[in-house]
Amino acid sequence: MNKQPPKEYQCKHGHGKGILLVDIETESIPKLDTHGNWQYYCLNEQHVFSVRPADIKLQEEEEQKVTSLV
């Protein structure tokens, strides 16, 4: 994994902001699920959800498209 994941990510279920889960000892190594996806904790609904690195890349590309249209 070359890229560091964002510390915050929108909950997949539309509940608001999710915070990246990290290793408690290093406080920097992201927690991964069994498929190698980053794990986030939803602050509003108090549940864990996974995000594939490819999903974040797609979201960034969409944001760039919107910015260039404005």
C-alpha positions in Angstrom: 0.0 0.0 0.0 1.7 3.1 -1.2 -0.8 5.8 -0.3 -1.8 6.8 3.2 -5.6 6.7 3.6 -7.5 9.9 4.6 -8.1 10.2 8.3 -11.8 10.9 7.7 -14.2 9.4 5.2 -17.9 9.7 4.7 -19.9 6.8 6.1 -21.1 4.5 3.4 -24.6 4.5 4.9 -24.9 8.2 4.9 -24.6 8.6 8.7 -21.9 11.3 8.6 -18.2 11.2 9.3 -16.1 8.1 9.8 -12.6 8.2 11.5 -9.8 5.9 10.3 -8.9 3.1 12.7 -5.2 2.8 13.4 -2.9 0.5 15.4 -3.1 1.7 19.0 0.7 1.3 19.6 2.0 3.2 16.6 -1.1 5.4 16.1 -0.2 5.6 12.4 -0.6 2.1 10.8 -4.1 1.8 9.5 -6.3 -1.2 10.6 -7.3 -3.4 7.7 -10.1 -5.9 7.3 -9.6 -9.5 6.1 -9.6 -8.2 2.4 -7.0 -5.5 3.0 -9.4 -2.6 3.0 -9.1 0.3 5.4 -11.4 0.4 8.4 -13.3 3.4 9.6 -15.5 4.0 12.7 -18.7 5.9 12.1 -19.1 8.5 14.9 -22.9 9.0 14.6 -24.1 5.4 14.4 -21.1 3.8 16.2 -20.2 1.0 13.7 -17.2 0.0 11.7 -17.1 0.0 7.9 -14.5 -0.8 5.3 -13.3 1.3 2.4 -11.3 -0.1 -0.6 -8.3 2.1 -1.6 -9.7 2.1 -5.1 -13.0 3.7 -3.8 -11.0 6.6 -2.4 -9.1 7.1 -5.6 -12.5 7.1 -7.6 -13.9 9.7 -5.1 -10.8 11.9 -5.5 -11.2 11.7 -9.3 -14.9 12.7 -9.1 -14.0 15.7 -6.9 -11.4 16.8 -9.4 -14.0 16.6 -12.2 -16.4 18.8 -10.2 -13.8 21.3 -9.4 -12.7 21.6 -13.0 -16.3 22.2 -14.1 -16.9 25.1 -11.8 
